[in-house]
Amino acid sequence: MAPSRGPGYDLGVASSHLSGRVVLIVDDDPVLLELLAGAFADVGSTVHTARLLVQAQREVAEHRPDLVITDVNLADGTAIEFITWLRSLSVVQGRRTPCVAITGHPSLHAPAAAAGFQAALRKPVDLREVCNVANAVLSRSSSSSD
């Protein structure tokens, strides 16, 4: 989908690592997808969205996001399948892209961490919390690549 970019409204989020970053949000719930996209756009991120696993893969190939936020259960697969695919790519293609999982099932937190997600959040999500966790993940990612 086309990128969205917000005017930078203050959500009370420490956004130093989010501003100017390309964020891919993957969720098959159109309401949550829109809310998350708006929140990240509001802190200055360029946002791309996908509702299906296959769309998410296409977005990674086309836009090389700096961060992926994804629901664990999608209509055409799972975030575990997505991250397995992502980690099989070359570094240039996005292998090291930090990822955050969102799930309504607490039993999926451990599998998400084991699969390579840098963080896992539980639904219902708080938009500030998602942005703050994303900021922290990008901060750790930036400092580990220095």
N, C-alpha and C positions, 0 to 999 in steps of 0.2 A: 504494500500500500504506500501511498505517497507520504513523505515525511511531514511531520507537524513540528512546529517550533513555536513555543509560547512566548509571551512578552516578558517573562521573568517575574511573575508575581511572587511575593514572599510567602512561602509555606512554612516558614520557621525551620527550614532545613539547611544544614551545613552543606552547601552545594559546591564547594570549591573544586571537587573532582568531577562533578556532573556537568557543569557549564561547558558548552562547546563539544561535548561528547556525543557520539552516535550510540543510541540505545535501541535495541530490538526488544519489543514486548510481544510475547506469544501467549494467547489465551483464546479459547473458543467461546468464552462468555463475552458478548459484545459490550455489555455494560461495564464490566470490570476492565476490559481492554481499553475502552474510551477513558475511564477514570485514571488508569495508570498512565496512558499516553498523555493526558492533560497534565498530570502531576509532573512528569518528567519534562515536558515541554515548558512548563511554568518555571522550572529551575534552570532553564537554558540549554537543555539537551535537544539534539535533533533526534526525533523519534520515528522509528519505522515499526509497523505492526504486522502481525500474521495471526490467522485463526487456525491454521493447520500446520502440521509438521512439515509437509512439502513446501508450503509457502515460507516457513521459517528458514529452511535450507536455501531457498532461492534468495531470500533477503540477506543471508550471510554471504552468499557468493557475490551478490551485487553491491552491498554496502559495507562489508567488513566492520560490523559494529564493535564498539569498545566494550560493550556489556550486553548480556542477554538476561532478560527477566522472563521466566516461563512457568506456566501452569504445568503441573506434573501430568495430569490426564488430559489429553487432547482428543478430538474426534477421530483422528487418523493415526494415533500412536501415543507414545509417552515421552516425557522430557528425558527419561533415561535413554531411550533410543536416540533422541536428538543429541544429547551430550556425547554418547558413544560415537555417533557420526562426526560431531564437531572435533572430538579429540583424535579422530583418525586422519584429519586433514593435516596439511603441512602448516608450519608456523605462519608462513605468509598468508595462507588461506584462512587462518583463524583458530588454530589448535589451542592457543593459550587464552582465548577470549574468556574473561570471567563470566560466570553464570550464577543466577540466583533462582532457586525453585520456589514456587508457591503451591501449596496444597491444602486441601481441606481434610486430609487424612494424616493424622499425626504419625501413624505407623510408617509413612513414607519418608520421614525426615532422615532416618539412618541410611536407607538405600540411596537417597539423593546425595548425601554427603559422600558415601562410598563411591558413587558414580563419578564424582569430581565436581559437584557444585560447591561454590565457595560459601554459600549460605542457603538456608531453607526457611521459609516463612509460612506461617499457618493462616489459612482463611478463617474468618474474614480478615482482610488486611487493612491496616491503617496506612494511608498514603504517605504520611510523614515517616513512619517506620520503614516503609519500603525504600523511600528515597534516602533515608539515613543509612540503612544497611547497604544500599547500592553505593553510596558515597564512600563508606568504609571499605567495601570490597575493592573499589577502584583505587583507593588510597593504598591499600596493601599491595595491590597489583602493580601500581606505579613504583612503590618503594622496592619491590622484589625484582623489578626488571632493570633497576639502576645499576 
